[in-house]
Amino acid sequence: MKISMTINGRAVTSPDQIARALREATQKQIDGAMKRAAGPGVRVRKTREGYVAEGSEAQINAMARRLR
């Protein structure tokens, strides 16, 4: 049985492609949420260990509140 569906404008036909497309879409949403939550003066970098936020303590606390 062949599966065919469209995710974000891309046609996917195998389970591996579906998993990859969903993983990429999820990661894109997380990246966008992190960038939107970081206010002015906060720098967010993606590293091997995860995300690193640089800024004053008050700015980082405000970012954490926006992420909740």
The first five atom37 places (N, CA, C, CB, O) and aatype in JSON, in Angstrom:
{
  "aatype": [12, 11, 9, 15, 12, 16, 9, 2, 7, 1, 0, 19, 16, 15, 14, 3, 5, 9, 0, 1, 0, 10, 1, 6, 0, 16, 5, 11, 5, 9, 3, 7, 0, 12, 11, 1, 0, 0, 7, 14, 7, 19, 1, 19, 1, 11, 16, 1, 6, 7, 18, 19, 0, 6, 7, 15, 6, 0, 5, 9, 2, 0, 12, 0, 1, 1, 10, 1],
  "atom_mask": [
    [1, 1, 1, 1, 1],
    [1, 1, 1, 1, 1],
    [1, 1, 1, 1, 1],
    [1, 1, 1, 1, 1],
    [1, 1, 1, 1, 1],
    [1, 1, 1, 1, 1],
    [1, 1, 1, 1, 1],
    [1, 1, 1, 1, 1],
    [1, 1, 1, 0, 1],
    [1, 1, 1, 1, 1],
    [1, 1, 1, 1, 1],
    [1, 1, 1, 1, 1],
    [1, 1, 1, 1, 1],
    [1, 1, 1, 1, 1],
    [1, 1, 1, 1, 1],
    [1, 1, 1, 1, 1],
    [1, 1, 1, 1, 1],
    [1, 1, 1, 1, 1],
    [1, 1, 1, 1, 1],
    [1, 1, 1, 1, 1],
    [1, 1, 1, 1, 1],
    [1, 1, 1, 1, 1],
    [1, 1, 1, 1, 1],
    [1, 1, 1, 1, 1],
    [1, 1, 1, 1, 1],
    [1, 1, 1, 1, 1],
    [1, 1, 1, 1, 1],
    [1, 1, 1, 1, 1],
    [1, 1, 1, 1, 1],
    [1, 1, 1, 1, 1],
    [1, 1, 1, 1, 1],
    [1, 1, 1, 0, 1],
    [1, 1, 1, 1, 1],
    [1, 1, 1, 1, 1],
    [1, 1, 1, 1, 1],
    [1, 1, 1, 1, 1],
    [1, 1, 1, 1, 1],
    [1, 1, 1, 1, 1],
    [1, 1, 1, 0, 1],
    [1, 1, 1, 1, 1],
    [1, 1, 1, 0, 1],
    [1, 1, 1, 1, 1],
    [1, 1, 1, 1, 1],
    [1, 1, 1, 1, 1],
    [1, 1, 1, 1, 1],
    [1, 1, 1, 1, 1],
    [1, 1, 1, 1, 1],
    [1, 1, 1, 1, 1],
    [1, 1, 1, 1, 1],
    [1, 1, 1, 0, 1],
    [1, 1, 1, 1, 1],
    [1, 1, 1, 1, 1],
    [1, 1, 1, 1, 1],
    [1, 1, 1, 1, 1],
    [1, 1, 1, 0, 1],
    [1, 1, 1, 1, 1],
    [1, 1, 1, 1, 1],
    [1, 1, 1, 1, 1],
    [1, 1, 1, 1, 1],
    [1, 1, 1, 1, 1],
    [1, 1, 1, 1, 1],
    [1, 1, 1, 1, 1],
    [1, 1, 1, 1, 1],
    [1, 1, 1, 1, 1],
    [1, 1, 1, 1, 1],
    [1, 1, 1, 1, 1],
    [1, 1, 1, 1, 1],
    [1, 1, 1, 1, 1]
  ],
  "atom_positions": [
    [[0.84, -1.18, 0.0], [0.0, 0.0, 0.0], [0.88, 1.24, 0.0], [-0.96, 0.0, 1.21], [1.79, 1.36, 0.83]],
    [[0.63, 2.13, -0.91], [1.44, 3.33, -1.05], [0.76, 4.5, -0.35], [1.68, 3.65, -2.53], [-0.44, 4.74, -0.53]],
    [[1.54, 5.21, 0.44], [1.05, 6.39, 1.15], [1.56, 7.62, 0.41], [1.51, 6.4, 2.65], [2.74, 7.7, 0.07]],
    [[0.69, 8.56, 0.17], [1.11, 9.8, -0.47], [0.38, 10.96, 0.19], [0.82, 9.77, -2.01], [-0.85, 10.97, 0.27]],
    [[1.14, 11.92, 0.67], [0.54, 13.09, 1.29], [1.46, 14.29, 1.07], [0.29, 12.85, 2.81], [2.61, 14.14, 0.66]],
    [[0.93, 15.46, 1.35], [1.69, 16.69, 1.18], [1.88, 17.34, 2.53], [0.98, 17.66, 0.19], [0.92, 17.57, 3.26]],
    [[3.14, 17.63, 2.87], [3.46, 18.31, 4.12], [4.27, 19.54, 3.76], [4.25, 17.37, 5.11], [5.35, 19.44, 3.17]],
    [[3.75, 20.71, 4.13], [4.41, 21.99, 3.84], [4.73, 22.13, 2.35], [5.7, 22.12, 4.65], [5.79, 22.64, 1.99]],
    [[3.82, 21.7, 1.5], [3.99, 21.85, 0.07], [4.89, 20.83, -0.59], [0.0, 0.0, 0.0], [5.18, 20.93, -1.78]],
    [[5.34, 19.84, 0.17], [6.22, 18.81, -0.38], [5.49, 17.47, -0.35], [7.56, 18.74, 0.4], [4.89, 17.11, 0.66]],
    [[5.56, 16.75, -1.45], [4.92, 15.44, -1.52], [5.83, 14.41, -0.85], [4.62, 15.04, -3.0], [7.01, 14.32, -1.18]],
    [[5.27, 13.65, 0.08], [6.02, 12.59, 0.75], [5.3, 11.28, 0.5], [6.16, 12.87, 2.29], [4.07, 11.21, 0.53]],
    [[6.09, 10.23, 0.26], [5.48, 8.96, -0.11], [5.92, 7.8, 0.76], [5.78, 8.65, -1.53], [5.33, 6.72, 0.68]],
    [[6.94, 7.97, 1.58], [7.39, 6.85, 2.4], [7.33, 7.26, 3.88], [8.83, 6.42, 2.01], [7.34, 8.44, 4.2]],
    [[7.27, 6.27, 4.76], [7.23, 6.59, 6.2], [8.47, 7.37, 6.66], [7.12, 5.31, 7.0], [8.36, 8.24, 7.52]],
    [[9.63, 7.07, 6.09], [10.83, 7.8, 6.46], [10.74, 9.27, 6.06], [12.07, 7.16, 5.82], [11.16, 10.15, 6.81]],
    [[10.19, 9.53, 4.88], [10.02, 10.91, 4.44], [9.02, 11.66, 5.32], [9.57, 10.95, 2.97], [9.22, 12.83, 5.63]],
    [[7.96, 10.97, 5.71], [6.96, 11.59, 6.59], [7.59, 11.94, 7.92], [5.74, 10.65, 6.8], [7.4, 13.05, 8.42]],
    [[8.34, 11.0, 8.5], [9.0, 11.25, 9.78], [9.98, 12.42, 9.67], [9.74, 9.99, 10.26], [10.02, 13.28, 10.55]],
    [[10.76, 12.46, 8.61], [11.74, 13.53, 8.41], [11.03, 14.88, 8.25], [12.62, 13.25, 7.18], [11.46, 15.87, 8.84]],
    [[9.96, 14.92, 7.47], [9.24, 16.17, 7.25], [8.61, 16.68, 8.54], [8.16, 15.98, 6.18], [8.64, 17.88, 8.81]],
    [[8.04, 15.78, 9.33], [7.44, 16.19, 10.6], [8.5, 16.66, 11.58], [6.64, 15.03, 11.21], [8.29, 17.63, 12.31]],
    [[9.65, 15.98, 11.61], [10.75, 16.38, 12.49], [11.26, 17.77, 12.1], [11.9, 15.35, 12.43], [11.51, 18.61, 12.97]],
    [[11.42, 18.02, 10.8], [11.89, 19.33, 10.32], [10.87, 20.42, 10.65], [12.15, 19.29, 8.81], [11.25, 21.52, 11.05]],
    [[9.58, 20.13, 10.48], [8.54, 21.11, 10.77], [8.52, 21.45, 12.26], [7.16, 20.6, 10.31], [8.35, 22.61, 12.63]],
    [[8.68, 20.43, 13.1], [8.7, 20.65, 14.54], [9.9, 21.5, 14.93], [8.73, 19.31, 15.29], [9.76, 22.43, 15.72]],
    [[11.06, 21.18, 14.39], [12.27, 21.95, 14.7], [12.14, 23.39, 14.24], [13.49, 21.3, 14.04], [12.6, 24.31, 14.93]],
    [[11.52, 23.6, 13.1], [11.31, 24.96, 12.58], [10.4, 25.75, 13.52], [10.71, 24.92, 11.16], [10.64, 26.94, 13.77]],
    [[9.35, 25.11, 14.04], [8.45, 25.77, 14.98], [9.18, 26.14, 16.27], [7.25, 24.87, 15.3], [8.98, 27.23, 16.81]],
    [[10.02, 25.24, 16.77], [10.77, 25.51, 18.0], [11.74, 26.68, 17.79], [11.55, 24.26, 18.46], [11.82, 27.57, 18.63]],
    [[12.45, 26.67, 16.67], [13.39, 27.76, 16.37], [12.66, 29.09, 16.29], [14.13, 27.48, 15.05], [13.14, 30.09, 16.82]],
    [[11.51, 29.1, 15.64], [10.73, 30.33, 15.53], [10.24, 30.83, 16.87], [0.0, 0.0, 0.0], [10.27, 32.03, 17.14]],
    [[9.79, 29.91, 17.73], [9.3, 30.29, 19.05], [10.43, 30.88, 19.89], [8.68, 29.08, 19.77], [10.22, 31.85, 20.62]],
    [[11.61, 30.3, 19.8], [12.76, 30.82, 20.56], [13.12, 32.23, 20.08], [13.97, 29.88, 20.42], [13.39, 33.11, 20.9]],
    [[13.12, 32.44, 18.79], [13.48, 33.76, 18.26], [12.42, 34.81, 18.6], [13.68, 33.69, 16.74], [12.75, 35.96, 18.88]],
    [[11.14, 34.41, 18.57], [10.07, 35.35, 18.91], [10.09, 35.69, 20.4], [8.7, 34.77, 18.53], [9.8, 36.83, 20.77]],
    [[10.44, 34.73, 21.24], [10.44, 34.97, 22.68], [11.6, 35.85, 23.1], [10.5, 33.64, 23.43], [11.51, 36.58, 24.09]],
    [[12.7, 35.8, 22.36], [13.86, 36.62, 22.7], [13.56, 38.07, 22.35], [15.13, 36.13, 21.95], [13.38, 38.43, 21.19]],
    [[13.51, 38.89, 23.36], [13.23, 40.3, 23.14], [14.48, 41.05, 22.71], [0.0, 0.0, 0.0], [15.52, 40.44, 22.46]],
    [[14.38, 42.36, 22.62], [15.54, 43.15, 22.25], [16.63, 43.04, 23.31], [15.15, 44.63, 22.04], [16.35, 43.1, 24.51]],
    [[17.84, 42.88, 22.86], [18.97, 42.77, 23.78], [19.31, 41.35, 24.18], [0.0, 0.0, 0.0], [20.3, 41.13, 24.88]],
    [[18.52, 40.38, 23.75], [18.81, 38.97, 24.06], [19.27, 38.3, 22.78], [17.55, 38.25, 24.66], [18.61, 38.38, 21.74]],
    [[20.4, 37.64, 22.87], [20.93, 36.91, 21.72], [20.76, 35.43, 21.98], [22.44, 37.27, 21.46], [21.22, 34.92, 23.01]],
    [[20.11, 34.73, 21.08], [19.88, 33.29, 21.21], [20.71, 32.57, 20.16], [18.36, 32.93, 21.07], [20.61, 32.87, 18.97]],
    [[21.52, 31.63, 20.62], [22.33, 30.83, 19.71], [21.98, 29.36, 19.89], [23.85, 31.06, 19.95], [21.65, 28.92, 20.99]],
    [[22.04, 28.62, 18.81], [21.79, 27.18, 18.85], [23.15, 26.48, 18.85], [20.91, 26.72, 17.63], [23.96, 26.69, 17.95]],
    [[23.39, 25.66, 19.87], [24.65, 24.94, 19.99], [24.38, 23.44, 20.04], [25.42, 25.4, 21.25], [23.23, 23.01, 19.98]],
    [[25.45, 22.67, 20.17], [25.27, 21.21, 20.28], [24.49, 20.84, 21.52], [26.63, 20.52, 20.3], [23.74, 19.87, 21.52]],
    [[24.66, 21.6, 22.59], [23.99, 21.3, 23.86], [22.56, 21.81, 23.91], [24.78, 21.89, 25.0], [21.81, 21.46, 24.82]],
    [[22.16, 22.63, 22.96], [20.82, 23.2, 22.95], [20.89, 24.68, 22.6], [0.0, 0.0, 0.0], [21.71, 25.08, 21.78]],
    [[20.03, 25.48, 23.21], [20.0, 26.91, 22.95], [20.7, 27.65, 24.08], [18.53, 27.4, 22.79], [20.58, 27.28, 25.25]],
    [[21.43, 28.7, 23.73], [22.11, 29.54, 24.7], [21.6, 30.96, 24.52], [23.67, 29.47, 24.54], [21.66, 31.51, 23.42]],
    [[21.11, 31.55, 25.61], [20.61, 32.93, 25.57], [21.62, 33.82, 26.28], [19.2, 33.05, 26.22], [22.07, 33.51, 27.39]],
    [[21.96, 34.93, 25.64], [22.89, 35.89, 26.23], [22.17, 37.22, 26.38], [24.17, 36.04, 25.36], [21.53, 37.7, 25.45]],
    [[22.29, 37.8, 27.56], [21.67, 39.09, 27.84], [21.65, 39.29, 29.34], [0.0, 0.0, 0.0], [22.23, 38.51, 30.09]],
    [[20.98, 40.34, 29.77], [20.89, 40.59, 31.21], [19.94, 39.58, 31.85], [20.41, 42.04, 31.49], [19.14, 38.93, 31.17]],
    [[20.04, 39.46, 33.15], [19.21, 38.5, 33.88], [17.72, 38.82, 33.71], [19.58, 38.49, 35.37], [16.9, 37.91, 33.55]],
    [[17.37, 40.1, 33.76], [15.97, 40.49, 33.61], [15.44, 40.14, 32.22], [15.81, 42.0, 33.87], [14.31, 39.69, 32.08]],
    [[16.27, 40.36, 31.2], [15.84, 40.05, 29.83], [15.65, 38.55, 29.64], [16.87, 40.58, 28.82], [14.7, 38.12, 28.98]],
    [[16.55, 37.76, 30.21], [16.44, 36.3, 30.07], [15.23, 35.78, 30.85], [17.73, 35.61, 30.57], [14.55, 34.87, 30.38]],
    [[14.95, 36.37, 32.03], [13.76, 35.97, 32.78], [12.49, 36.31, 32.01], [13.74, 36.65, 34.16], [11.53, 35.53, 32.01]],
    [[12.47, 37.46, 31.35], [11.3, 37.84, 30.54], [11.13, 36.87, 29.38], [11.45, 39.29, 30.02], [10.01, 36.51, 29.03]],
    [[12.23, 36.45, 28.78], [12.17, 35.48, 27.69], [11.61, 34.16, 28.19], [13.57, 35.27, 27.07], [10.79, 33.54, 27.51]],
    [[12.04, 33.72, 29.36], [11.55, 32.46, 29.93], [10.04, 32.54, 30.18], [12.29, 32.13, 31.24], [9.33, 31.56, 29.95]],
    [[9.56, 33.69, 30.65], [8.11, 33.85, 30.88], [7.34, 33.77, 29.56], [7.81, 35.19, 31.58], [6.26, 33.18, 29.52]],
    [[7.89, 34.35, 28.5], [7.2, 34.31, 27.21], [7.18, 32.91, 26.61], [7.87, 35.27, 26.23], [6.28, 32.59, 25.83]],
    [[8.13, 32.08, 26.96], [8.17, 30.72, 26.42], [7.16, 29.79, 27.09], [9.56, 30.14, 26.58], [6.83, 28.74, 26.54]],
    [[6.68, 30.14, 28.26], [5.75, 29.27, 28.98], [4.42, 29.19, 28.32], [5.57, 29.72, 30.37], [3.54, 28.49, 28.81]]
  ]
}
